[in-house]
Amino acid sequence: MSLDHEVVQLFKEQVFPLSEKLTEMLNEHYSHQTERRGCGFTQATRVLAEYINFPRDQIEGTDLKIFQDYDFKKLKKIIDQKSLYDLEIEDWHNLDQNVSIQNFIRQAKEDDFKTLVEQEVRFQANLRKVSQSAQLEESKIICAMLEDVILPKSARETGYIEIQTLSEKPKVGSCPMAEAFFLKIAHRSMLRQGSINIFVDDQNQPLLIEKMNMGDNHSCINLQPLIMNGIRIPVGSLFSVEYDIEQITDKSPNKEFKGFIIPYQAIQKFWFLRLTTLAISPENRKRAFSTHFEQQVHNGLFSPDTTLLKQLDDVAKSQLSALSLG
């Protein structure tokens, strides 16, 4: 029986082996199970942040670094020789859905170049299906995010709201205890000096909830799935944001707690940090986050084993009647 994490095993069998770093993290090497890092699974989502926070490079093979020793030279050969074969390739991502590539495979004679193209298309097509083979909740999430690094999605095809990225990483932490105040907020328990801001979509529905004056300022969790640089971000992810509240005129006070309801468009840019434990159902949280989850329990965080993301969403929604009153 394999000791590999399900994601590691699926990529080995169906796509291509993941990088040594991601493999080590997902397999929960002890070096990642520290007080500062939390656990390997958490660390793996921090590695994904390195891809989520930057646009896909249409020319270079940087994104392929999620794999172990993937040979970009073969893909580059296809790109370099595209004009010889009348191939319309502006971006090597989503090559399996490229119409000119599909036509080429149907019509071209059998030769080394066609074989090369077929290999790359098969690789991407297999990647597109890998999350369907995952059984574990956390595996489905990670597989989908890894898929999108190579096969980026759009807001149009997903229906998700796309948010823009800050130009550089802000000074907000993502330690394993970052959930502490969000768990309290979910149970309607807040520090006296604390406040929450609700970023809403065009239908005035909560998109993200931000905490202020409770630990790091300007950290927030998304309550709807989002898309950033082509990568789908599951609910329960931790973000950082930068803005000056005094410069935002289009805001309404919360109904109950201190803070404001703010259209997300007023918050120009975000930075993805990692998944929080709230991204996974309570019954699967211990399995997914192992030592990270155990830390939260040991340190007495507010019901990390039972709290639902829906409770955080309910708190956010309960602030919104101020909007409907106009």
C-alpha positions, 0 to 999 in steps of 0.5 A: 500500500502506498504511503503517498498522499492521494494527490501525490499518487494520482499525479504519479499515475495519471499525469506527471510526478509533482515536484520534490517540494510538493511531494514532501509537503503533501506526504507530511514530512516531519520538517513541515509539521512545526509550530510555525509551518503547521503541516505539510498540507498547509505548506503546499497551499503556501507553495501554490500561492507562489503561482496564484499571485502571479500571472501565467507566463505564456512563453516561459515554462515557469508554471511547470515547476510544480512538476519534478523535472518536466522537460520544457524543451519539448514544449518549447520546440512546438512553440518555436516551430509553430509557424512551420506547421501553421499552428496558432499558439499564443499560449502553451497553457490549455494546449489540449483545447487549442483548435489549431492543435486539434485540427493538426492532430487530425490531419497531419502525417505521422512524424516525430513532431506530431508525436511530440504534439500528441504527447503534450496534448495527452499530458494536459488532457490527463491533468484536466481529469485528475481531480475527478479521480480524487476521493478525498475532499482535500485532494479534490481541492488541491488537484483542481488548483494544481490543474489551473496552474497549467490549465488556467480558467476564466471568470466567464467559464467558471462564473466566479468573480475574478480578483486582482493581485497586489504588486508585492506581498504585504506584511501579513502573516499566515501562521497556523493560528491565523484562524483564531479570530475568524473562529471567534467571529464565526461564533459572534465573539469579538474583541472590544476593539475589533471590527469586521468589514464585509466585501460584497459582490454586485448582488450585495452578497458577502464575497470576503470577510475581513478582520481589523484590530484583531491580530494582523489587520487586513486579513480576510477569508473568502466566502465565495469561490474566486478566481485569481490569475486563472486559478480557482480559489476555494472558499475558506482561503486566507487573503491579505489586502491593502487599502485606505478606508478613508479613501473609500466613499462607497461604504455602509456601516454594518448592522451589528458589529463595528466595520463596514460593508464595502463593494469588492471593486473598491478594494483593488487588489488582494494577495492569496496566502493559503487555505485555512482549516475552514476550507475543509469540512469539520469531519475531514479537517484533522485528516487534511491538516494533521498537526496544524489542526492539532495545534489549533485544538491544543492552543484552545482556539474556538471550536476548530473541530466543529465550526463551519464556514457557513457560520462566518458567512451567516455573520457576514449576511447578518450585517447586510440589512443596513444595505437593503434599508438604503 
